[in-house]
Amino acid sequence: MSDEQLRQSLTELRAELSRLEAEEAKVRERLDALIASVETHVDAPGDIAHHDSLAQDLSESVLELEVSHPRATTILNQIAAALGNIGAR
């Protein structure tokens, strides 16, 4: 996945955020933080410590959201795969 596709996935994730109910503020905050972290990583991909922390955060979020927010989980999995490919370069 290219940086452009990764950014498109982030846009899709933002669209999913906009659909969350007001009661899901905690989920929204977590996903907002993940989006910001991914954007930071895209802008500075050489930060290995940040990459590892981000990968862990994505994995935890997928586990938390897979039942209640399947579309967001699919997008998070795409982002995690893309970051894995970036780290392998």
C-alpha positions in Angstrom: 0.0 0.0 0.0 1.4 3.4 -1.0 1.4 6.4 1.2 -1.5 7.8 -0.9 -3.5 4.6 -0.2 -2.6 4.8 3.5 -3.9 8.4 3.6 -7.1 7.3 1.8 -7.6 4.6 4.5 -7.2 7.4 7.1 -9.9 9.4 5.3 -12.2 6.4 5.4 -11.5 5.9 9.1 -12.4 9.5 9.7 -15.7 9.0 7.8 -16.4 6.0 10.2 -15.6 8.3 13.1 -18.2 10.7 12.0 -20.8 8.0 12.2 -20.2 7.1 15.8 -22.8 7.9 18.3 -22.2 10.6 20.9 -22.0 7.9 23.6 -19.0 6.5 21.9 -16.7 9.4 22.7 -14.1 7.1 24.1 -13.9 5.2 20.9 -13.8 8.4 18.9 -10.9 9.8 21.0 -8.9 6.6 20.7 -9.3 6.5 16.9 -8.5 10.2 16.6 -5.3 9.5 18.5 -4.5 6.6 16.2 -5.1 8.6 13.1 -2.7 11.3 14.4 -0.1 8.8 15.2 -0.3 7.1 11.8 0.0 10.5 10.1 3.1 11.2 12.3 4.5 7.9 11.2 3.9 8.6 7.5 5.7 11.9 7.8 8.6 10.4 9.7 8.8 6.6 8.9 12.3 6.1 10.3 11.2 6.3 13.9 11.3 2.5 14.9 10.1 3.1 18.5 7.1 5.0 17.3 6.4 2.3 14.7 6.4 -0.5 17.2 4.2 1.5 19.6 1.8 2.3 16.8 1.6 -1.3 15.7 0.7 -2.3 19.3 -1.9 0.4 19.6 -3.5 -0.7 16.2 -3.6 -4.3 17.3 -5.3 -3.4 20.6 -7.8 -1.2 18.9 -8.7 -4.0 16.4 -9.4 -6.4 19.3 -11.6 -3.9 21.1 -13.6 -2.8 18.0 -13.9 -6.0 15.9 -17.5 -6.8 17.1 -19.0 -3.3 17.6 -17.4 -1.5 14.7 -16.5 -4.0 11.9 -15.9 -1.4 9.2 -13.5 0.5 11.4 -11.7 -2.7 12.2 -11.3 -3.5 8.5 -9.7 -0.1 7.9 -7.5 -0.5 10.9 -6.3 -3.8 9.6 -5.5 -2.2 6.2 -3.5 0.5 8.0 -1.6 -2.0 10.1 -0.7 -4.0 7.0 0.5 -0.9 5.2 2.6 0.2 8.2 4.1 -3.3 8.3 5.1 -2.9 4.7 6.6 0.5 5.3 8.6 -1.0 8.2 9.8 -3.8 6.0 11.4 -1.3 3.5 
